[in-house]
Amino acid sequence: MSKMIYKGYTARVEFDERDNIFVGHVLGIKAIVGFHGETVVELRQDFEAAIDFLIEDCKARGIEPEKPASGKLMLRVPPEVHSAALIAAKASGTSLNQWAIKVLDEAAHA
């Protein structure tokens, strides 16, 4: 999977062999936002236009555009996982929050 990022929005990009075009879909929001292009330049332009339209449409309707992530993450984990994570955080000299940010960041970008 390839991805593109614009104004904080991330899209998954794939190549459609049948239609011979690149197709993208914005991830992490409820609205269905898709775009396409025959070249990478066209794909980038259509992606940016789609995000700009989403933002302008929300503004015209007087609502805040949905953001892909708020920065708050609530997890339910088994007590033994919670305990092990607390111990790992303390052993590394950080808070559980700082430790979890590091671990999640490393896993998400691996």
C-alpha positions as CSV (number, residue, x, y, z in Angstrom):
1,M,0.0,0.0,0.0
2,S,1.2,3.5,-0.8
3,K,0.0,6.6,1.0
4,M,-0.3,10.3,0.5
5,I,-0.7,13.0,3.1
6,Y,-2.2,16.5,2.8
7,K,-3.3,18.9,5.5
8,G,-3.2,16.1,8.1
9,Y,-5.3,13.7,6.0
10,T,-3.8,10.4,4.9
11,A,-5.0,8.4,1.9
12,R,-4.3,4.9,0.7
13,V,-3.3,4.7,-2.9
14,E,-3.6,1.7,-5.2
15,F,-3.2,1.1,-8.9
16,D,-6.3,-0.2,-10.8
17,E,-4.9,-2.3,-13.6
18,R,-8.3,-2.7,-15.2
19,D,-8.9,1.1,-15.7
20,N,-5.1,1.9,-15.8
21,I,-5.4,4.6,-13.1
22,F,-4.3,5.3,-9.6
23,V,-7.1,5.3,-7.1
24,G,-7.0,6.8,-3.6
25,H,-9.3,6.8,-0.5
26,V,-8.9,9.0,2.6
27,L,-8.5,7.0,5.7
28,G,-9.6,7.6,9.3
29,I,-12.7,9.7,8.7
30,K,-16.4,8.8,8.4
31,A,-16.9,10.7,5.1
32,I,-16.1,8.7,2.0
33,V,-13.5,10.7,0.1
34,G,-12.1,9.1,-3.1
35,F,-9.9,10.5,-5.9
36,H,-8.0,9.2,-8.9
37,G,-5.6,10.2,-11.6
38,E,-3.8,8.6,-14.6
39,T,-0.5,10.0,-13.4
40,V,1.0,10.7,-10.0
41,V,0.7,14.4,-10.7
42,E,-3.0,14.1,-11.5
43,L,-3.5,11.9,-8.5
44,R,-1.8,14.4,-6.2
45,Q,-3.9,17.3,-7.6
46,D,-7.2,15.4,-7.3
47,F,-6.3,14.3,-3.7
48,E,-5.6,17.9,-2.7
49,A,-8.7,19.2,-4.5
50,A,-10.8,16.6,-2.6
51,I,-9.4,17.6,0.8
52,D,-9.8,21.3,0.0
53,F,-13.4,20.6,-1.1
54,L,-14.1,18.7,2.1
55,I,-12.8,21.5,4.2
56,E,-14.6,24.2,2.2
57,D,-17.9,22.3,2.2
58,C,-17.8,21.9,6.0
59,K,-17.0,25.6,6.4
60,A,-20.0,26.5,4.2
61,R,-22.2,24.3,6.3
62,G,-20.9,25.8,9.5
63,I,-19.4,22.5,10.9
64,E,-15.8,21.5,11.8
65,P,-14.2,19.1,9.3
66,E,-13.6,15.7,10.9
67,K,-10.0,15.1,11.7
68,P,-8.5,11.7,11.3
69,A,-7.3,11.6,14.9
70,S,-7.9,13.6,18.0
71,G,-4.7,12.6,19.8
72,K,-6.6,10.7,22.5
73,L,-6.5,6.9,22.4
74,M,-8.4,4.7,24.9
75,L,-7.4,1.1,25.1
76,R,-8.8,-1.9,27.0
77,V,-6.1,-4.4,27.6
78,P,-5.9,-7.5,29.9
79,P,-4.5,-6.6,33.4
80,E,-1.4,-8.6,32.8
81,V,-0.6,-6.6,29.6
82,H,-1.2,-3.4,31.5
83,S,1.1,-4.5,34.3
84,A,3.8,-5.5,31.9
85,A,3.6,-2.2,30.1
86,L,3.8,-0.3,33.4
87,I,6.9,-2.3,34.3
88,A,8.5,-1.7,30.8
89,A,7.8,2.0,31.1
90,K,9.3,2.3,34.6
91,A,12.3,0.3,33.5
92,S,12.9,2.7,30.6
93,G,12.5,5.7,32.9
94,T,9.4,7.1,31.3
95,S,5.7,7.4,32.0
96,L,3.3,4.8,30.6
97,N,2.0,7.4,28.2
98,Q,5.5,8.3,26.9
99,W,6.4,4.7,26.6
100,A,3.2,3.8,24.7
101,I,3.7,6.7,22.3
102,K,7.2,5.5,21.5
103,V,6.1,1.8,21.1
104,L,3.0,2.7,19.0
105,D,5.0,5.1,16.8
106,E,7.7,2.5,16.2
107,A,5.0,-0.2,15.3
108,A,3.1,2.2,13.1
109,H,6.1,3.2,11.1
110,A,7.8,-0.3,10.8
